[in-house]
Amino acid sequence: MRALLVAALVAAPILAGAHPNDVPDPGFYITSDFGPRDAGGNASRFHRSIDYRRHVGRAVPLLEDGTVTEINRPNTMVSLVVVGVHTFRYLHFFDDTALPIVAGSFVLARSSDNNLAIVRMSGVAGRASYIISPTANRTVTISTARPGLPPVPFVFMTADGMAQARTVNAVTVAANPDAGPAGGSGGFAVHMHVDHGLVAGTTTQVSMNPLLHIADRESRFIAFLRDRTDIGRVAGYAVGPLDTTSTFLKLRVNSEPEPNDAAENSTIAKDLESVKLYVDQVDPAHLIREWSYGGKTDPHDPVNTDITDPTLQSNGTSNGVQTHFAGAESFVWNDWDSASTPAGIRPSDLPEGAHDFLFVLRDVRDNIPFADGQDVRFRFTVDRTPPTSVIQVKKTP
């Protein structure tokens, strides 16, 4: 059963299709998707990234081959940038303590040219499987004692113990499968964060959804329509063309909870890119309203994208996008029966008889996030019988 308007569950998996330059799915549960969110604390209001669940010290996989262009630690937040077919930036490795930092099988320290380096330990104290850094052929000496490391001072050796280990900046998934350890550096909860880096010469993140390039297996959504008091609409609710309470549209879309929310691995992604509301048919003349997150290209789409702009934020009843927890937002439109909606599809313009709402949701790859591959269609009937003009909304059989 699918039902948006009647506040029923929409359990709608969809497999993400093949895409040019797809990076393999790391296989972890997505805890925060690309787009608007209200995650509290110092988290961004518009998330230009993907966050995966990964426990502290656990290895974060290198997503693709490339060149390490930087490892930085501004304000204690560790960032690694690898440039290959795509630019991927990984944030929050390690924690906020003093160098050198040990986390799981990794050490963050300074190389002999004073660049930051991430050591992947081999399992034998003082030996490295590899060391990645922005510059190659440097050594790493540890002079401050840390639990789990040999007595200081010492230089990391190769895995066989026969030579001093040297840094590499050209990395491959085959030779360097782990980019670093999951952490919470910068004062965040522990997770794996991936984005496409910063716009050149700025401190602004590139606004492109990483799931355009990273394969994900399926997306599932729960969606429902709510009224001004945030109560779910019920089957058969009446819309009067002159009744602003009933013409108020608020579409709430949640990512479906993972069956085992504590699990680190998952088959579920959160990947909502756009929402469009139509009457009767899908074409520009029948479009009530649309929202798009701009995740496909570096610039934002020109429609309601970045809700860090206060004019695009909804308080729950004003027009715009209302953020909830990560992976959940509401799309609010008060002006269905106004000049802001094209003539002919307003409640006051619609002829008597049967009509349909069409709710068109898309992910970043233009997939329809419903199991049957169809957009959601709902039948309603315009009835101008006195004393009130109403629209009866019912589920399509």
ZAROSE-772973 format. One record per atom (N, C-alpha, C, CB): residue in one letter; x, y, z. Coordinates in steps of 0.2 Angstrom, whole numbers, plus 5000, padded with zeros to 4 digits. Each point is the difference from the previous one (the first is absolute). Glycine has a CB too. Example, Ala and Ser with C-alpha at 12.3 -4.5 7.8 and 13.67 -1.06 7.14 Angstrom:
<nodes>
A506649725039A499650065000A500450065000A499149945006S500750114990S500450065001S499650055003S500649974990
</nodes>
This chain:
<nodes>
M500449945000M499650065000M500450065000M499149945006R500850114989R500350065000R499550065001R500949954992A499350095013A499550065001A500450065003A499149925001L500950134995L500350065003L499550055003L500949994991L498650025006L499550055003L499749975006L499850044989V500149905012V499749975006V500449985005V499149964993A501650075007A500449985005A500249935001A499650105006A500349864989A500249935001A500749994998A498949974997L501449975005L500749994999L500149984992L500149955012V500550084986V500249994993V500749965001V499450104995A500649845004A500649965001A500249984993A499749955011A500850104986A500149994993A500750004998A499050074999P501349875001P500749994998P500150014993P500149925009I500550114989I500150004993I500849994999I499050084998L501249884997L500749994999L500350064996L499849875001A500750155001A500450064996A500349974994A500250065011G499649974984G500349974993G500750024999G498950014996A501449954999A500750014999A500150084997A500249874998H500450155004H500150074998H500850014998H499150045008P501050004988P500750014998P500550025006P499650044988N501049925012N500550025005N499749985007N500550094993D499049865008D499849985006D500649985005D498949974994V501150055012V500449985005V499649945004V500750125000P499749835001P499649955004P499750025006P500749924995D498750055007D499750025006D500449975006D498950004995P501350055010P500349985006P499749955004P500650105000G498749905000G499649955003G499850025007G500649914993F499450155009F499850025006F499450045000F501250005004Y498450005002Y499450035001Y500150084999Y499649905008I500050134988I500150085000I499650035006I500149994987T500250055016T499750035006T499850074999T500749935007S499650104988S499850074998S500150014992S500350045012D499249974985D500050014992D500150074998D499349904999F500850114995F500150064997F499350045000F500949954992G499250115010G499450055000G499950035007G499549934991P499950095010P499850045006P500049955006P499450094993R500749945013R500049965006R500050045006R500649904994D499250085012D500050035006D500349955005D499050084998A501749915002A500349955004A500350035006A500349954990G499550115012G500250035006G500750025001G499149945005G501150095000G500750015001G500350054995G500149895006N500650094992N500350044995N500049974993N500750045009A498849924990A499949964994A499750054995A499849895005S500450114988S499750044995S499349994999S501150004995R498550065003R499349994999R499949974993R499850105007F500749914988F499949974994F500649964999F499350104995H500649845004H500649955000H500249984993H499649955011R501050084987R500349984994R500449945000R499950124997S499949835006S500449945001S499649945002S500950085005I499449874996I499749945002I500449975006I499649974988D500050025017D500349975006D499849925001D500050125006Y500549844995Y499849935001Y500249985007Y500349984988R499349975015R500249985006R500649955000R498850005003R501750025001R500649965001R500250025007R500350014988H499949935016H500250015007H500750025001H499249915002V500950125003V500750035002V500549954999V499550085008G501049954988G500649964999G500049954994G500350025012R499149974986R499949954994R500250034993R499049955006A501350014990A500350034994A499450034995A500949915001V499350154997V499650034994V500349984994V499650105007P500049874988P500349984994P500250064995P499449895001L501250104996L500150044994L499649994995L501250005003L498450054994L499549994995L500249994993L499350075007E501349964991E500249994994E500850025000E498850024994D501549965000D500750025000D500150074999D500249894995G500450145007G500150074999G500650025003G498850024999T501350055002T500650035003T499850045006T500550014989V499849985016V499950035006V500250075000V500149905007T499550154993T500250074999T500050045006T499550004989E500249985016E500150035007E499749955005E499950114995I500549905011I499749985007I500150055004I500349884998N499150155005N500050065004N499749985006N500050084990R500149975015R499649995007R499950075002R500649905003P499050144994P499850075002P499549995006P500150054989N500049985017N499650005006N499949935002N499450104996T501149855003T500049935002T499649964996T500150045011M499549984984M499749964995M500449974994M498950075003V501249874997V500449974995V499749994994V500649945009S499750094985S499749994993S500649974996S499250105002L500549854994L500549974995L499650014993L500549915008V499950124987V499850014993V500449954995V499650125003V500049844993V500349964995V499750024994V500249915008V500250114987V499750024993V500249944995V500250125003G499249854994G500149954995G499550024995G500449915008V499250044989V499550024996V499550055003V500149894995H499850115011H499650055004H500550025005H498949944998T500950125005T500350025007T499649985005T500550104995F499849865010F499649985006F500450035006F499649894995R500050145010R500350025006R499749965006R500250124995Y500249865009Y499849965006Y500150045006Y500349894994L499250125010L500150045006L499949965007L499650104993H500749935012H499949975007H500449945002H498850054999F501749934997F500449955002F500350015007F500349974988F499949985016F500350015007F499650045005F501149994994D499250045010D499650045006D500450075001D499649895005D500250145000D500350075001D500650005005D498850044998T501549915003T500650005005T500650024996T499449915007A501150094997A500750034997A500349944996A500250085010L500249944985L500449964996L500649975004L499750064990P500449885008P499749954996P499449975003P501149974995I498450015000I499449975002I499949934998I499550125000V500449845004V499949934998V499249985000V501249975005A498650004990A499349985000A499949944996A499650125000G500349825003G500049944997G500649984997G498850024998S501349974996S500649984997S500350064996S499649884999F500350185003F500250064997F500450045005F499049994991V501450055006V500450055004V500050074996V500749915006L499150144997L500150074996L500650035003L498750014998A501850014998A500650035003A500350054994A500249895008R500450134994R500350054995R500649964996R499750105007S500349914987S500549974996S500750045001S499249944992S501350045005S500750035000S500050074997S500549895000D499050134996D499950064997D499550045003D500449964989N499350025017N499550035004N499350004998N501050075003N498949894991N499349994998N499749955004N500350034989L499049985012L499749945003L500049944996L499250085006A500849864998A500049944997A499649955003A501250024996I498549945001I499549945003I500449944999I498950064998V501349915007V500349935000V499549955001V501150055005R498949904990R499649945001R500549945003R499250034990M500749965016M500549955004M499949934997M500050075010S500549894990S500049934997S499749955005S500950034993G499149995014G499849955005G500649985004G499149954992V501550075006V500649995004V500250075002V500449904994A499750115013A500250065003A500550044996A499749965011G500250104987G500650044997G500049994992G500649995011R499049964986R500049994993R499450024997R500849905002A499350124991A499550034996A499849964994A500350125005S499149874994S499849974993S500150064995S499249925005Y500650144996Y500250064996Y499850065004Y499749934990I500650135007I499950065003I499850054995I500949985009I498550054991I499850054995I500150075003I499249924995S501050125000S500250075002S500050044993S500749975010P499250104990P500050044994P500750004996P499250075006T501349914998T500749994997T500249935000T500350125002A500149864993A500249935000A500749995003A499349984991N500949965011N500749985002N500350045006N500249984988R499350035017R500250035006R500049945006R499650124996T500749895009T499949965006T499650035005T501149954997V498750005008V499650035006V500349975006V499050004993T501350055011T500349995007T499550025005T501150024995I498849935010I499650025006I500450015006I499149934995S500850135008S500450025006S499650005006S500850074992T498649935008T499650005006T499649945001T499850124998A500349855008A499749935001A499250005000A501049985007R498849974990R499349985000R499849935001R499950104992P499649885011P499849935001P500049974994P499450035010G500949914989G499949964994G500650014995G498850005002L501650055000L500650014996L500749985003L499350094995P501249905002P500649985003P500350055004P500249924991P500350075013P500450055004P500250064995P500449915009V499650154993V500250054996V500750025001V498950054999P501549984997P499850024993P500149944995P500350125002F499249874993F500149954995F499850034993F499949915009V500350054986V499850024993V499649944998V501050074998F498449944999F499649954997F500449964995F499050075002M501049874998M500349954995M499549974996M501049985008T499349994986T499549974996T499849935003T500650044990A498949935007A499649955003A500549945002A499050034994D501549965002D500549955001D500650025004D499749954989G500350115014G500550025004G500750014997G499349955009M500750054985M500750004996M500250074999M499849894995A499750165005A500250074998A499550055003A500549964989Q499850105011Q499550065002Q499450004995Q501050065006A498449954997A499450014996A500050074997A499449915007R500450094987R500050074996R499350024998R501249984996T498750085005T499350034998T499849994992T500150085010V499349914989V499850004993V499450054999V500349884998N499750154996N499450054999N499649984994N500750095005A499549864991A499649974995A499749935003A500850054990V498649955011V499749955004V499549964995V500150065011T499849874990T499649964997T499649965005T500850004990V498649985007V499549965004V500449935002V499050064995A501349925000A500449935000A500550005006A499749984988A500850085011A500550005005A499950035006A500750004990N498850055010N499950045006N499250005001N501150074998P498749885004P499249995001P499750045005P500149894996D500350135009D499750045006D500250075000D499949905006A499750154993A500250075000A500250035007A499250014990G500549965015G500150025007G499549975005G500550114996P499549915010P499549985005P499450045001P500949945006A498550044995A499450045001A500150035007A499349924994G500550145007G500150045006G499550055000G501249985000G498950075005G499650065001G500350065001G499249925005S501450084992S500450065001S499750074997S501049934999G499150125005G499650064999G499450015004G500450004989G499549955016G499550015004G499349974998G500550105004F499649844992F499449974997F499949935002F500150074990A499349905009A499949935002A500449964995A498950025005V501349924997V500449964996V499649984993V500749965010H499650054984H499749974994H500550014995H498950035004M500949944990M500450014994M499750064995M500449875001H499950184998H499850064996H500350004994H499750065010V499949954984V500350004993V499750064997V500249884999D500250174998D499750054995D500550014994D499450055010H500450004986H500450014994H500550065001H499149954993G501150065013G500550055001G499750075000G500849934995L499750125005L499850075000L500050034993L500450015012V499250044987V500050044994V500750045000V498750014999A501749994996A500650034999A500150075003A500249934990G500250085015G500150075002G499550025006G500550024989T499149935013T499550025005T500049955005T499350054991T500349965014T499949955006T499349974999T500750065008T499049944986T499349984999T500149934997T499550114998Q500149845004Q500049934997Q499750004994Q499949955011V500450014984V499649994994V499349975001V501249984994S498350055003S499449975001S499849954995S499750115004M500549834997M499949954995M499949935005M500750054990N498849925009N499849945004N500549944998N498850045000P501649945005P500549954999P499649934997P500750055009L498749944992L499749944998L499850014992L499549985012L500750074985L500050014993L500649954997L499550125000H501049875004H500649974998H500149935004H500550114997I499349895009I500049945005I499449964999I500850065008A499349884990A499449954999A499749995007A500549944990D498850065010D499649985005D499549964998D500250115006R499649844999R499649954998R499250014999R500949935005E498850115000E499350014999E499950065005E499749884997S499750155001S499750055004S499349995002S500850084995R499049935011R499449995002R499750065004R500249885001F499250144998F499750065003F499349985003F500650074992I499349975013I499350005003I499850074999I500249915009A499250104988A499750074998A499350005002A500950014991F498950055011F499350015002F499950085000F500049905007L499350124992L499850065000L499750025007L499849994987R500450085015R499850025006R499650075000R501049945005D498650075000D499750075000D500450055004D498949944999R500850125001R500350055004R500249995007R499450074993T500249885010T500249995007T500549945000T498950045004D501349944991D500549944999D499749945001D500950075003I498549924996I499649945001I499949974993I499450045010G500749894990G500049974993G499350004997G500949935004R499150094990R499350004996R499749925000R500450114993V499049895007V499749934999V499649994994V499950005012A500049944986A499749994994A499350034999A500549895000G499450154994G499450034999G499950075003G499549895000Y501150145002Y500050075003Y499750054994Y501049975009A498750084993A499750044996A500450064999A498949965003V501150074991V500450064998V499550054997V501149944998G498850115005G499550064998G500450054996G499249985009P500750044985P500450054996P500150065004P499649954990L499950075014L500150075004L500249985007L499150054993D501149895009D500249995007D500749995000D498949945002T501550115001T500749995000T500349955004T500050124998T499649865007T500249945004T500049944997T499550065009S500049934986S500049944997S500550004993S498849985005T501350084993T500550004994T500750005002T499150064994F501049945012F500750005003F500349934998F499850095009L500849914988L500449944998L500650005004L499550004988K500649945015K500649995004K500249924999K499850105009L500749894987L500249934999L500649985004L499550014988R500449955016R500649985005R500349934996R499450055011V501249954989V500449954997V500649985005V499750034988N500249905014N500549985004N500449944997N499350035010S501349964991S500449944998S499749945005S501050074995E498949875002E499849955004E500549985005E499249964991P500650035015P500549975005P500349944998P499450065009E501349934993E500349944999E499749955005E501150054996P498749895001P499749955005P500449995006P499649944991N501150065009N500449995006N500450075000N500149875000D499750185003D500350064999D500750015003D498850055001A501449905004A500650005003A500549964995A499550005011A500349974984A500549974995A500450054997A499249904998E501450085001E500550044996E499949994992E500849995010N499049954988N499949994993N499350004998N501049935000S498850094994S499350014998S500049994993S499850085010T499549914988T499950004992T499650064999T500049884999I499950175005I499550054999I500450075000I499149945006A500850104989A500350064999A499450065001A500949954992K499350115009K499650055000K500250054994K499849995013D499850014983D500250044993D499450034997D500949924999L498850135004L499550044997L500350064997L499149965008E500750064986E500350054996E499550064998E500949924996S498550055003S499550054998S499349985001S500850044991V498750005010V499349995001V499650054996V500249965012K499350014984K499650044996K499349985001K500950024992L498650035009L499349995001L499650024994L500250025012Y499549944985Y499650014994Y499249995001Y501049974993V498650065002V499349985000V499949974993V499750105008D500049844992D499749974994D500649974995D499050085001Q501549964998Q500549974995Q500750035002Q499149984991V501449995007V500750025001V500250044994V500349905007D499650174993D500350044996D500050075003D499649944990P500850115007P500150075004P499350035001P501150014994A498549985002A499350045001A499649975006A500050034988H500249915014H499649975005H500450005007H499449934991L501250105009L500450005006L499850055005L501049964993I498850015013I499850045006I500750035003I499049935002R501550034999R500650035004R500549944999R499350075008E501349964992E500649955000E500550025005E499849974988W500649995015W500650015004W500649954997W499350035010S501350004990S500649964998S500650025004S499550004988Y500949955013Y500650025004Y500650024997Y499549925008G500550074985G500650024996G500649965001G499650115001G500349825000G500549965002G500449974994G499449975010K500350054984K500349974994K500650044997K498949954997T501150115004T500550054997T500350045006T499550004988D501150035010D500350045005D499650065002D501149974996P498650074999P499650055003P499349975002P500550084992H499149965012H499449985002H499550004995H500250035011D499349934988D499450014996D499750075002D499849874998P499850164998P499750065002P499450005004P500550054990V499349895012V499449995004V500149975007V499449984989N500550075016N499949975007N500649955002N498750024999T501950004999T500549955002T500350015007T500249994988D500250065013D500450005006D499650045005D501150004993I498649965012I499650035005I500450045006I499249914997T501550105002T500350045004T499850074998T501049935001D498750084993D499650074999D499450005004D500550004988P499450055016P499450005005P499450004996P500750055009T499349984985T499450014996T499749934998T500450124996L500049835004L499849944997L499849955006L500750024990Q499450005016Q499849965006Q499350015002Q501250005004S498549944998S499350005002S500049995008S499649964989N499950085014N499949995007N499549945001N500350125003G499549854992G499549955001G499450024997G500549965010T499350104989T499450024997T500250054994T499349995011S501350054989S500250044995S500249964994S500350095009N499749944985N500349974994N500749995001N499250054993G501049895004G500849985000G500149935003G500250125002V500449875000V500249935002V500150005008V500549974989Q499149995014Q500149995008Q500549945001Q498850065002T501749965002T500549945001T499749975007T501050064994H499249875006H499949965005H500649965002H498849994997F501249955005F500749975001F500249984993F499649955011A501150034989A500349984994A499649954996A501150025005G498849994989G499649964995G499350015001G500849925001A498950145002A499350015000A499950084999A499849905008E499750114988E499950074999E499250014998E501250034997S498650035004S499350014997S500050064995S499549965011F500150034984F499950054995F499350035000F500849934993V499350145008V499450045002V499850054994V500349985013W499050024986W499850044995W499350035001W500749944991N499250125011N499450035002N499650034994N500550035011D499849974983D499750044995D499749964994D500850095003W499049854998W499749964995W499450044997W500349905006D499350144998D499450034997D500250084999D499249915005S501350104992S500250074999S500450014994S500150015012A500050064986A500450014994A500749974999A499350115000S500949875006S500749965000S500049934997S500350075010T499149914989T499949934996T499650024994T499949935011P500450034983P499750024994P499249994999P501149964996A498650095001A499350004999A499849934997A500050134998G499449855004G499849934997G500149945004G500250054989I500349965016I500149945005I499950025007I500849964992R498950105009R499950025007R499349975002R500650114998P499349885008P499349975002P499450044997P500649955010S499550124990S499450044998S499949994993S500250085009D500349904987D500050004992D499849934998D500850094999L499349865005L499949934997L499349994999L501049965006P498850014988P499349984999P499849945004P500150044989E499249965012E499849945004E500149944997E499150075004G501049885000G500149934998G500749975003G499450034989A500849925008A500649965003A500650044997A499449895000H501150115005H500750034998H500549955004H499650124998D501049905001D500649965003D500550055003D499849894993F500450095013F500750035002F500549954997F499550065011L501149974987L500649954999L500650035004L499549974988F500849995016F500550015004F500749974997F499250015010V501250034987V500649984996V500650015004V499450024989L500949925014L500650005004L500549974996L499450005011R501250034989R500649974997R500650005004R499650044989D500949915010D500650005003D500550044996D499749895006V500950114996V500550034996V500249984993V500550035011R499349904988R500149974993R499350004996R500949935005D498650114998D499450004996D499649945001D500550084992N499749875013N499549945001N499450035004N501049925000I498550044999I499450015004I500049955006I499350034989P500750005017P500149975006P499449965002P500850085003F498949884993F499449965002F500149934996F499250105002A500649855002A500249934997A499749994994A500049965011D499450064987D499749994994D500250044994D499049975006G501550084995G500350044995G499550054998G500749914997Q498750115006Q499550044998Q500050065005Q499349914995D500550155002D499950065005D499349995003D500750074993V499249965013V499550005004V499450044997V500749985011R498749994988R499450034998R499449995004R500549984989F499250085013F499450005004F499450034997F500850005010R498649974990R499450024997R499750055005R499949894993F499850175004F499650045004F499550024996F500950045008T498549994995T499450024996T499850075002T499649884999V500350164996V499850075002V499250005000V501150054994D498749975012D499350005001D499850075002D499949885003R499750164993R499850075002R499350015002R500850034991T499049915012T499350005003T500050055006T499849884996P499750175004P500050045006P499849965006P499650094993P500649945013P500350075001P500750014999P499150015008T501349934991T500750005000T500349974994T500050005012S500550034984S500349974995S500549955003S499850104992V500349845006V500549955003V500349964995V499350005011I501349984991I500349944996I500049945004I500750094993Q499149865005Q500049935004Q500749974997Q498749995002V501749995003V500649974998V500049935002V500650115001K499549844995K500049935001K500649974997K498750005001K501549945002K500549964997K499849974994K500449975011T500050034984T499949974993T499949925002T500650094993P498949885004P499949935001P500649964998P498850014999
</nodes>
